[in-house]
Structures are given as structure tokens and as C-alpha cells.
Amino acid sequence: MTDTSADTAAIRDGYMQQARRKRLYGGIILLVFVALMASGFRLADDRNAGGFWSGLPNVFDFPADVIADTWPKLNQLPGHMAYFFPALMETINIAAVSTLIGAGFAMVLSMLSTRGLARWPRLIPVFRRAMDIMRAVPEIVIALVLIFVLGGGPMPAMIAIAFHTAGALGKLFSEVNENADLKPVEGLQSVGATWLQRMWLGVVPQVSPNYLSYALLRFEINIRASAILGFVGAGGIGYELRNAMSWGKGRFDEAAAIFLLLFITIVIFDQLSSHVRNLMIAKRERGRA
């Protein structure tokens, strides 16, 4: 009994030491993070000519101007929304096409970078670093380069968003692939199936619900990204919003109509994607039962 009590006390002391050490390391990391945030904010404020604190009281000036300019023209908002609806559809089309293209490339890249599924196992680090690069480069940087080469329009935005989407979804898809059951793949391989057949018939049916869930979430993100890229001349409703805002007072009612269109669109697609994901989860639970 004495030995057992001594062992229990030793285990307790060891656990308490580890807990204290973990709290100490956590506190140090938190202090370093706060210090980095403070220094980064100070550097950004200095680079911005020290205008953050002086401009902070004016942060609500633009929304106030938009409301003041829009309120007397509320009856014109439906007309403005109907006028800008084709630009909104262009933005949605950019997001949809780029999501489809990016998801297709992401599927291939994820399977080529997953252990146990890769066609060329030695090249797994190459494909993973390629996806890292695709995720690291912002869409707006790619779009600016493509606009310089291809000119303005929806094509640079579509390519830029698809490129970034392939890297982002490829990472998520590869994590899903790691949880796939390899028995169907091994069975297909034993009967002489090609690598593409093994992936399509043995892996995709298992992971397709998660693929679709992540793709829907990415589609919502891409709608916002395509609207933002319109500010740099990539077409869509972002381009119209930039024009409306650049005219200043007198045209802010058009900017308000565009804001409303974007807000309603994001809410609708968010609800639709949530409904589809809930249906897939319910179907999966019924299948397990």
C-alpha cells in the first residue's frame, strides 16, 4: 500500500509539474503574441502617417453619408437593384465557375498528395508545396497580374480565384482523403484497376459528401472574393460598386443598393449551403444507422 501511495503521489506530482510547465509556456506564447500585435500595430500606424487614432472618430462618416444620401431616395432603391442585378449575376457566375474549376484541380492534387493514394509517392512533397504556393498568393495579386496581361474583365478574376481555390480546397480534400477506407482501393487494385479507376470508384464515393460540403463553403467565400476583385477592374458588381463610390455624394444611393444586393445574396447562399450540408449529414447518419 505504501508503494502504491508513493507511486500515485509521484504520478500526481509529475502531472502537476507538466500542467505548470504548460501554463508557463502558454503564458510566454501569449505575451509574445501580444507584443508582436502591439509592435505590428504601431508599425502600421506609423506607415499610415499616424492617422489611425486621429481618424478613428471619423470611422462612421461614410456610413452616415450613405444613409443621408439614400434616405430621401428610398423609392429608387428597387430600380437600382434591378439595374445592378446583371452585374451581380456576373459575380455569381465568376464565383461558380472558379469554384468548379478549382475544386476539380483540388481533387486531383489532394489525391496525388495523400499517402496511400498517391500515384507517385515520391512526389507527394512537391504537390503539397505546390498547394502551399497556390494558397499563399492572394487572389488580388494574381488578378492584378492577369489584368495587366489579359486586360480587364471577368476572365482574370475567374483564373485568380480558381487558382487560389485549388490550393485551399486541395489541403482540405487531402485531410479528408487520409480518413478514407483503403480496402476498396486495395480490392480494385487486386483486379487490375488503373489508378484513376481506383480513385474514382474506391475513394470518391467515400469522400464526396465532405468534398461537396467544403466546396459549398468555398463558393460562399468566392462570391465575396469576386466582388472584391471587381474593385481592381475584374468585372462584376464590385466594379459597379467602385464606380458608384468614386462619384461621391449624390450617387451613394446606388452604392447602398449594391450593398443590399450583396448582403441578400450572401445570406441566401449561406442558407442554401447550410441546408444542403444538413441534408448530407442527416443522410449520412441514416446510412450509419
C-alpha positions as CSV (number, residue, x, y, z in Angstrom):
1,M,0.0,0.0,0.0
2,T,2.8,2.3,0.8
3,D,4.5,1.7,-2.6
4,T,1.1,2.3,-4.3
5,S,0.6,5.5,-2.5
6,A,4.1,6.7,-3.3
7,D,3.6,5.9,-7.0
8,T,0.3,7.7,-7.0
9,A,1.9,10.8,-5.4
10,A,4.8,10.7,-7.9
11,I,2.4,10.5,-10.8
12,R,0.3,13.4,-9.3
13,D,3.5,15.5,-8.8
14,G,4.6,14.7,-12.4
15,Y,1.2,15.7,-13.8
16,M,1.2,19.0,-11.8
17,Q,4.7,19.8,-13.0
18,Q,3.6,19.2,-16.6
19,A,0.5,21.3,-16.1
20,R,2.5,24.2,-14.6
21,R,5.0,24.0,-17.4
22,K,2.3,24.0,-20.0
23,R,0.7,27.1,-18.4
24,L,4.1,28.8,-18.3
25,Y,4.7,28.1,-22.0
26,G,1.2,29.2,-22.8
27,G,1.7,32.4,-20.9
28,I,5.0,33.1,-22.7
29,I,3.5,32.5,-26.1
30,L,0.6,34.8,-25.3
31,L,2.9,37.5,-24.2
32,V,5.0,37.2,-27.4
33,F,1.8,37.2,-29.4
34,V,0.6,40.4,-27.7
35,A,4.0,42.0,-28.1
36,L,4.0,41.2,-31.8
37,M,0.5,42.5,-32.3
38,A,1.4,45.8,-30.5
39,S,4.6,46.3,-32.5
40,G,2.8,45.4,-35.7
41,F,0.0,47.9,-35.0
42,R,2.5,50.6,-34.1
43,L,4.4,50.0,-37.3
44,A,1.3,50.0,-39.4
45,D,0.1,53.2,-37.7
46,D,3.5,54.9,-38.4
47,R,3.4,53.7,-42.0
48,N,-0.1,55.2,-42.3
49,A,1.3,58.6,-41.2
50,G,-0.1,58.0,-37.7
51,G,-3.6,58.5,-38.9
52,F,-5.4,55.7,-37.1
53,W,-6.2,57.5,-33.8
54,S,-6.8,60.8,-35.4
55,G,-9.1,59.2,-38.0
56,L,-10.9,56.9,-35.6
57,P,-13.7,59.5,-34.7
58,N,-14.5,59.7,-38.4
59,V,-15.0,55.9,-38.9
60,F,-18.8,56.3,-39.2
61,D,-18.7,59.3,-41.5
62,F,-19.0,57.2,-44.7
63,P,-21.9,55.1,-43.5
64,A,-23.6,58.3,-42.3
65,D,-23.2,59.9,-45.7
66,V,-24.6,56.8,-47.5
67,I,-27.6,56.8,-45.2
68,A,-28.2,60.5,-45.6
69,D,-27.9,60.3,-49.4
70,T,-30.1,57.2,-49.6
71,W,-32.9,58.0,-47.2
72,P,-34.6,60.7,-49.5
73,K,-34.3,58.3,-52.4
74,L,-35.7,55.1,-50.9
75,N,-38.2,54.8,-53.7
76,Q,-35.4,54.5,-56.2
77,L,-33.7,51.5,-54.5
78,P,-35.7,48.8,-56.2
79,G,-34.9,50.3,-59.6
80,H,-31.2,50.5,-58.7
81,M,-31.2,46.9,-57.5
82,A,-32.8,45.7,-60.7
83,Y,-30.3,47.7,-62.8
84,F,-27.3,46.2,-61.0
85,F,-28.7,42.6,-60.9
86,P,-27.0,41.6,-64.1
87,A,-23.6,42.6,-62.6
88,L,-24.5,40.6,-59.5
89,M,-25.2,37.5,-61.7
90,E,-21.8,38.0,-63.4
91,T,-20.2,38.0,-60.0
92,I,-22.0,34.8,-59.0
93,N,-21.1,33.2,-62.3
94,I,-17.4,34.1,-61.7
95,A,-17.6,32.5,-58.3
96,A,-19.4,29.4,-59.5
97,V,-17.1,28.7,-62.5
98,S,-13.9,29.3,-60.5
99,T,-15.2,27.1,-57.6
100,L,-15.9,24.2,-60.1
101,I,-12.6,24.5,-61.8
102,G,-10.7,25.0,-58.5
103,A,-12.5,22.0,-56.9
104,G,-11.6,19.8,-59.9
105,F,-7.9,20.6,-59.7
106,A,-8.1,20.3,-55.9
107,M,-9.4,16.7,-56.1
108,V,-6.5,15.7,-58.3
109,L,-3.9,17.5,-56.2
110,S,-5.3,16.1,-53.0
111,M,-5.1,12.5,-54.2
112,L,-1.6,13.0,-55.6
113,S,-0.5,14.3,-52.2
114,T,-2.1,11.8,-49.9
115,R,-0.1,8.9,-48.5
116,G,-1.6,5.5,-49.6
117,L,-3.4,7.1,-52.6
118,A,-0.7,9.0,-54.4
119,R,0.2,7.9,-57.9
120,W,3.8,8.9,-57.4
121,P,4.6,8.7,-53.7
122,R,8.0,10.4,-54.0
123,L,6.3,13.5,-55.5
124,I,4.0,14.0,-52.5
125,P,6.1,16.8,-51.1
126,V,6.1,18.5,-54.5
127,F,2.4,18.5,-54.8
128,R,1.9,19.7,-51.2
129,R,4.3,22.6,-51.7
130,A,2.5,23.5,-54.9
131,M,-0.8,23.7,-52.9
132,D,1.0,25.8,-50.3
133,I,2.1,28.3,-53.0
134,M,-1.4,28.4,-54.5
135,R,-2.9,29.2,-51.1
136,A,-0.2,31.7,-50.2
137,V,-0.6,34.0,-53.2
138,P,-3.7,36.3,-52.7
139,E,-6.3,36.4,-55.4
140,I,-6.0,40.1,-55.8
141,V,-2.3,39.8,-56.6
142,I,-2.9,37.1,-59.3
143,A,-5.8,39.2,-60.7
144,L,-3.7,42.3,-61.0
145,V,-1.0,40.4,-62.9
146,L,-3.6,38.8,-65.2
147,I,-5.4,42.2,-65.8
148,F,-2.0,43.6,-66.9
149,V,-1.7,40.6,-69.3
150,L,-5.3,39.9,-70.4
151,G,-7.0,43.2,-69.8
152,G,-10.0,43.9,-67.6
153,G,-13.0,41.6,-67.4
154,P,-14.2,38.5,-65.6
155,M,-11.6,36.1,-67.0
156,P,-8.7,37.4,-64.8
157,A,-10.9,37.2,-61.7
158,M,-12.0,33.6,-62.6
159,I,-8.5,32.4,-63.1
160,A,-7.2,34.1,-59.9
161,I,-10.0,32.7,-57.7
162,A,-9.8,29.2,-59.3
163,F,-6.0,29.1,-58.7
164,H,-6.4,30.1,-55.0
165,T,-9.4,27.8,-54.6
166,A,-7.4,24.8,-55.9
167,G,-4.8,25.3,-53.2
168,A,-7.2,25.9,-50.4
169,L,-9.6,23.0,-51.2
170,G,-6.7,20.7,-52.1
171,K,-5.4,21.0,-48.5
172,L,-8.9,20.3,-47.1
173,F,-9.6,17.4,-49.5
174,S,-6.3,15.8,-48.7
175,E,-7.2,15.7,-45.0
176,V,-10.5,14.1,-45.9
177,N,-8.7,11.5,-48.1
178,E,-6.5,10.5,-45.1
179,N,-9.6,9.2,-43.3
180,A,-10.8,7.2,-46.3
181,D,-11.0,3.4,-46.1
182,L,-8.3,1.8,-48.3
183,K,-9.9,-1.6,-48.5
184,P,-12.0,-0.7,-51.6
185,V,-8.8,0.7,-53.2
186,E,-6.9,-2.5,-52.5
187,G,-9.7,-4.6,-53.8
188,L,-9.8,-2.6,-57.1
189,Q,-6.1,-2.8,-57.4
190,S,-6.2,-6.6,-57.0
191,V,-8.4,-6.9,-60.1
192,G,-6.2,-4.7,-62.2
193,A,-7.9,-1.3,-62.0
194,T,-5.9,1.7,-63.0
195,W,-5.0,4.5,-60.6
196,L,-7.8,6.7,-61.9
197,Q,-10.3,3.9,-61.6
198,R,-9.2,3.2,-58.1
199,M,-9.6,6.8,-57.1
200,W,-13.0,7.3,-58.9
201,L,-14.6,4.1,-57.7
202,G,-12.9,3.4,-54.4
203,V,-12.2,6.9,-52.9
204,V,-14.6,9.5,-54.4
205,P,-17.8,7.7,-53.2
206,Q,-16.5,7.8,-49.6
207,V,-15.3,11.4,-49.6
208,S,-17.8,13.1,-51.9
209,P,-20.1,14.4,-49.1
210,N,-17.2,16.1,-47.4
211,Y,-15.9,17.4,-50.8
212,L,-19.3,18.9,-51.5
213,S,-19.6,20.5,-48.1
214,Y,-16.2,22.2,-48.3
215,A,-16.9,23.2,-51.9
216,L,-20.1,24.9,-50.9
217,L,-18.4,26.8,-48.1
218,R,-15.7,27.8,-50.6
219,F,-18.3,29.0,-53.0
220,E,-19.6,31.5,-50.4
221,I,-16.1,32.8,-49.9
222,N,-15.5,33.1,-53.7
223,I,-18.7,35.2,-54.1
224,R,-17.1,37.8,-51.7
225,A,-13.7,37.4,-53.4
226,S,-15.2,38.0,-56.9
227,A,-16.9,41.1,-55.6
228,I,-13.7,42.4,-54.1
229,L,-11.8,41.8,-57.3
230,G,-14.2,44.0,-59.2
231,F,-12.6,46.9,-57.5
232,V,-9.4,46.3,-59.5
233,G,-11.2,46.1,-62.8
234,A,-12.1,42.4,-62.9
235,G,-15.7,43.0,-63.7
236,G,-18.8,42.0,-61.8
237,I,-20.7,44.0,-59.2
238,G,-17.5,45.1,-57.4
239,Y,-16.7,47.2,-60.5
240,E,-20.1,48.9,-60.3
241,L,-19.6,49.5,-56.6
242,R,-16.3,51.2,-57.2
243,N,-17.8,53.4,-59.8
244,A,-20.7,54.3,-57.5
245,M,-18.5,55.1,-54.6
246,S,-16.0,57.1,-56.7
247,W,-18.7,59.6,-57.7
248,G,-19.1,60.5,-54.0
249,K,-22.2,62.2,-52.6
250,G,-25.2,62.1,-55.0
251,R,-24.5,58.5,-56.1
252,F,-24.3,56.8,-52.7
253,D,-27.9,55.6,-53.1
254,E,-26.5,53.3,-55.9
255,A,-23.8,52.1,-53.5
256,A,-26.4,51.3,-50.9
257,A,-28.4,49.3,-53.5
258,I,-25.3,47.3,-54.3
259,F,-24.6,46.7,-50.6
260,L,-28.1,45.4,-50.2
261,L,-27.8,43.1,-53.2
262,L,-24.5,41.6,-51.9
263,F,-25.9,41.2,-48.4
264,I,-29.1,39.4,-49.6
265,T,-27.0,37.2,-51.9
266,I,-24.6,36.1,-49.2
267,V,-27.5,35.3,-46.8
268,I,-29.3,33.3,-49.5
269,F,-26.3,31.2,-50.4
270,D,-25.3,30.7,-46.8
271,Q,-28.8,29.4,-46.0
272,L,-28.8,27.2,-49.1
273,S,-25.4,25.7,-48.4
274,S,-26.3,25.1,-44.7
275,H,-29.5,23.3,-45.8
276,V,-27.6,21.1,-48.2
277,R,-24.9,20.3,-45.6
278,N,-27.6,19.4,-43.1
279,L,-29.3,17.1,-45.6
280,M,-26.0,15.4,-46.3
281,I,-25.3,15.0,-42.5
282,A,-28.8,13.5,-42.0
283,K,-28.4,11.2,-44.9
284,R,-25.0,10.0,-43.6
285,E,-26.4,9.4,-40.1
286,R,-29.3,7.4,-41.6
287,G,-26.8,5.3,-43.6
288,R,-24.8,4.5,-40.5
289,A,-28.0,3.6,-38.6
